[in-house]
Amino acid sequence: FFIWILTTFQQLHSLLTKKSNPRFRDTHLDFLCGNGRLNEAITVLDSIATQGAKVRRNTYINLLQACIDSNSIHLARKLHAFLNLVTEIDVFVKTKLLSVYAKCGCLDDAREVFEDMRERNLYTWSAMIGAYSRDQRWREVVELFFLMVQDGLFPDDFLFPKILQACGNCGDFEAGKLMHSLVIKLGMSCVRRVRNSVLAVYVKCGKLIWARRFFESMDEKDGVAWNSMISGYFQIGENDEAHRLFDKMCREEIKLGVVTFNILIRSYNQLGQCDVAMEMVKRMESLGITPDVFTWTCMISGFAQNGRTSQALDLFKEMSFVGVMPNGVTITSAISACTDLKALAMGMEIHSLAVKMGFTDDVLVGNSLINMYSKCEELEAAERVFDMIKDKDVYSWNSMIAGYCQAGYCGKAYELFIKMQESDVPPNVITWNVLISGYIQNGNEDEAVDLFQRMGKNDKVKRNTASWNSLIAGYQQLGQKNNALGVFRKMQSSCFYPNCVTILSVLPACAYLVASNKVKEIHGCVLRRSLESSLPVMNSLIDTYAKSGNIVYSRTIFDGMSSKDIITWNSLICGYVLHGFWHAALDLFDQMKSFGLKPNRGTFLSIILAHSLAGMVDLGKKVFCSITECYQIIPMIEHYSAMIDLYGRSGKLEEAMEFIEDMPIEPDSSIWEALLTACRIHGNIDLAVLAIERLFDLEPGDVLIQRLILQIYAICGKPEDALKVRKLERENTRRNSFGQCWIEVKNLVYTFVTGGWSESYSDLLYSWLQNVPENVTARSSHSGLCIEEEEKEEISGIHSEKLALAFALIGSSQAPHTIRIVKNIRMCVHCHETAKYVSMMHHCEIFLADSKCLHHFKNGQCSCGDYW
């Protein structure tokens, strides 16, 4: 039986492959093709080739179509090798072969077949243009169109929309106009999809005047045309006109669909108007239009990108509840929201959903997961996701390298950087910048600088502005302000133009008194680079000018700003409080509320301190209570510390202590420091002992606290405890810091140390200080506790701020109008009184920033109100 079957099959195969039976051969091939047995068909073709036989063109075309249906590029290549078996190789066969390569994603092979064709028809050009359109190579689609016209062929109503779409997507307005004229000449203006495509070109090229003229000339306008115009006006920022068109669309009873609403929802979210977008969702639901996955995705990504991440995740949950399945973009947006919130548990749930839905190969989803796990300090999970991504892109590598850097594993990051250089995805400028930033933020500045220098010598990857920004921000984070400013100046001399990020990175390095000229220099750079339209930059300038002693400049910038946010108002209010202008701060607060802005935590902190400066205890208490009761904001430790300052300035020390005992959170050093200051000023020794002991418990190694506790123990008579502290102080002698200050004179910064100065100036300084009247004394001992961070001048020598004052005044025949000094520790009472005297006798203003506050001495008074 088996021998009979084998014999029969051999006879049948012999019959089918005979030259004299082509009908049987083609029928057999069609049978195999129809049943998806393409490998067997290839075997038959091989046998036919051996016999020197041929196959019909239709049979070959059917085999090519089967390759398209099964997306079998490897079988298509084998079929291509048997092209010479076709009885009649005409333009249709070549076009079908081109289509196989095009639809299987092998564009280069398709182009090669296309270039070899001596004859091309409309279908050939359509296949080629369609392939480039699918690959979004819009410029080449336009080029193919011109070659097609040179070949004597013109698009039909099927091909025109593809070419017009390419013109719009690559912004080729001139080619679009030419297409439009050709559409008119060929009589295709009446074809709806062609007409809409012409309109879309003008919209995408931003030519809304042309678009509107064409739109108004249309006899019939369908929903697609209206949607194009609405989208176009949103793109150029004419949102009111877009909304007017939408209202007109409704009045003309054009059928509204989900696409129209999605355009509005996406645009409002991109503008940051998430609440308006949500109203649009409710409106579409009221009209019976069900939000689709694009609607939900727009809302989720919109809320996430505008900082409303919790609501974004709530929307994602609601989307799942109503049964709308997310796509890859939805998953990516939701994971990004989890990253911002560091909501690891929720992120893992979404990861599980992504696995169930088959998004594990989606590189966007994978990259967002790497970023989330890295930010949540789950590096092993990030590594697993990274290893599972088959087609890693540069963002995959960069995300993993950034994850290592953020966790402090710069060595591992560098190892991955080396592997990346050996992979198919070479490092780009972002990769280098991430490594530079990672090294310097982890304190490895030498490695960061070495990478930066190597990058300058690299032929493939060149430095950009972000490379310089990484170094500037890193130095600023390390507290190396001079290095940050040095890199900033070198950046400009190297012909790299600072951007907003550069300015925001370098300005904090100038937020101290002796950097006032540097702030002006950077402000000039802002104006030259036309960066004054950036709200964050102007907010930072307001803040930095205030901290560098120029509150008038801060107000000038504030008044000149056309738009202001809560940070703008907070920056100036905080600046006024810093300078002791509580009345100006409170007036500005009232103005802010009249404009409808809601205060935030930063606002309330400044306003409590303003009431403290004014001695308005009851009003300050009301403000503190309103934080929770009226604004549902949870106070932070800074607000509690400000309340101690409020009670302390007014001498209400018992209330301050009660407030501390009733605090819902554990007091930290700032609370006890505020209480100690109040006790020192008002002479409450018992509470002072309590406060300083709490400080000592929290920071036993702090030399300044050790010094203060020794003094307070000496006053209240605790010799045994004092001995214990003195032992600790001896152990920390090497870390003992002397008073030091810096002063700016004629654009140069000079340093003075308590008890020491340059020999060339010693006689002059001593002579000047001898002339300071002896009656410049501190407050009498009964009005306060005489405990100071710095040792007395009889022991340590003349304090550094007095030396700086003398230096500023002896160098010129006329006293300078303004003196700016920065000190590393709190100035003593006697130095404070001396500065008040100098400001009055020499008719000058003295700005002195110590470790506690900014003192502004003028006419014998200080902005701190003698409370610091």
C-alpha positions, 0 to 999 in steps of 0.5 A: 500500500505504501509502495503504491502511494509513493509510486503514485506521488512520484508519477503525479510529481513527474506529470506536474513538472513535465514541460508538456503539462504547464496547466497542471504545474500552475494548478498545483502551485495555485493549490499550494499558494491557496493553502499557505504552503509557500515553502512547498511552492518554492520547492516546486519552483526549484524543480521547475527551474531544473526542468527548464520549464516556465510558470504563468504570470498570474501564478507568480503574482498569486505567489507574491500576494501570498508573501504579502499576506503572510509577511514572508520577506525571506520567501519573497526573496526566494521568489524573486530569484525565480523571476526568470521562470515567468512566461511574461515579465511585464510591468504588472509582475515587477510592480507586484514584486515591488509591492512585496518588498514595500509592504514587508518593510524592505524599502531599499529592495523595493527602490532597487526593483523600481529603478530597474523597471524600464516601464512604470505605470500609475500602479508602480508609482502608487506602490512606491509612493505608498511605501515611502508614505508608510515609512513617513519619508515625506520629502522623498514622497514629494521628490517621487511625485516630481519624477512621476510627472517627468515620466509623463504620469499624473496622480489619480484621486487615490494617490493625490491625498498621499502626496498632499499629505507628504507636502503638509508633513514636510512643510513644503508650502510651494509644492502644496500650491503646485499640487493645488493648481494641478488638482484644479487642472485635472478637474479633481477639485470636486473629489472630497478627499482630494479637496480636504487634503489640499486644505490640510496642506495649507493648515499644516504649513501654518498658512491659515489665511490661505486655508481659510480662503480655500475653506470658505470657497468650498461648496460642501464642508464635511467634518474633516474640513472643519476639524482641519481648520479648528486644529490649524488655529490651535496650532498657531495659538489662535485658540479663541478663533478655533473655539468660534469655529467649533461653535459655528460648526455646531450651529450649522449642525455639522455632525460632531464626532469623536475626532472633533472633540479629540482635537479640542481635548488634545489642544487644551491639554497642550495649552495646560488648560486641563480643566477646559479639556475635561469640560469638553469630555463631559460635553461630548458624553452629554451628546452621546459620543463615547470617548475612545482610547485617544480621548482617554490618552490625551487626558491622561498625558495632559494631566501628567505633563501639567503636573497633575499626576495623581489625577492622571492615574485616577483617569487611567483607573477610570478608563480601565473601569469603563472597559476602554483598552489602553494603547502603548502611548496610554501605558507610557503616559501612566507610567510617567505619572507613576515616575513623577509620584514615585508610585512604585506599586501602581507602576508595577500594576501597569507593568503587569497590564502591559505584559498581559496586553503584549506591550513588552516589545514596545520600546516606548513602554520599555523605556518609560519602565526603565525610567520609572524603576530607576527613579524609584531606586529599583535598579534590578527591575530596571535592568530586567526591563532593559535586557528584555527590550529586543530593539533598544534605541538610544533612549533605552541605553540613556535611561539605564545609564541615567538610572545608574548615575542617579543611584550613584553607580557611576562605574556601572554607568560607564561600563554600560557606556562602553558596551553602548559604543560596541553596540549598533546604537552609538552614544549621542550627545545626551549619553555623554551629558548624562554621564558628565552630570552623573559624575559631578552630581556624585562628587566625582568632578575630576571624572566629569571634567575628563569626560567633558574634555574628551567630548571636546576632542570627539569627532563624532559627538560634539558638545552642546549647550546642555554639556556646559549646563551639566558642569555649571549645575554640578558645580553649583550643587557641590557649592563651588560657586566660583567654578560654576561662574568660571565654566559659564564665562568659558562657555561664552568665550567658546561661542556657546550661547547660554539658554534658559537652563544655563541661566537658571543653573548659574543664577543661584551661584550669585545669590549672595551679597558680594555677587551683585555685579555678577547678577547684573552681568548675567542679567545683561546676558539674559537681555542680549539672548532675548530670554526675558520672555522666560517666566522662570528666568525672570522669577530667578532674577527677582530672587537673586537680585533680592539675595544679592542686596538689590531689592529695588532691581527685583521690584523693577523686574517684577513691575515690568513683567507682563505675566506673573505666576505664584512663584513671581509673587512669592519671590518678591514677597520673600525678598521684601521679608529678607530685607525687613520690609514687612509692610511692602510684603503684606501689601504685595500679598493683598494685591496677589489675592485681589488678582485671584491667585491662591497662596501656597506654602512658600507664600504663607512662610513669608507672610508669617515671617512678615507678621513676625517682623511687624510684631503682629502676633494675633494676625500671624496666628490667624494666617497659620490657622488659615493654611489648613482651614481655608486652603487645605495645605499641610504646614511644613516644619518651616512654618512651625519654625516661623511661628516660633519666630513670631512668638519669640520676637514679641517675647511670648516665650511660654506660648512658643514653648506650648506651641512646640509641645502641641506640634503634630511633628517632631521638632528639628534643629530649626525649631530649637534654634528659633527658640534659642534666639528668642531666649537669648534676646529676652534673657530666659535662661531656663528655656535657653538651656532646654533649647540648646540641650535639644540642639546638642542632642540633635547635632552633638558634633556641631562645634558652634553648638558646643561653644554655645552650650559651654557658655550657657552652662557657665552662666547657669553653673553646670561645671560637670556638664561643661566638662563633658562638652569641653572634652568633645570640643577638644576632640573637634578642635581641628574642625573649629572654624574661626569667624571669616567674612568677604567684602566687595570693593571696586569689583574685587572680593577680599577675605578677612579672618578674625584676628588676622589681616595683611601686614600692609594694612595692619596699621591703617586698620588698627588706627581706624578701629581705635577711632570707633568710640568706646561707648559703642557697646552691646546691650546691657547684660540684663536685657539678654543672654550674652552667648555668642558663636564667636569668641570675644575679641579679647581672646580671638582678636578683632572680629572679621566684619570690623576689619572688613568695615575698616578696609572699606572705609579707609581706602577712599577719601569719601565713604562708599554709598553701599558696603556689602559683607558676607560672614560665615557665622552669626555676628556678635552683638558688639559688631552689630552695634558697631555696624549701626554706628558706622552707617549713621556716622558715615551716611552709608548703607551696610548689607551684611549677611551672616548665617542667620539673616540679612542685616541692612544697616542704615541711619543707625538702624538694622532691618532685623530690628536687633533680633537675629 
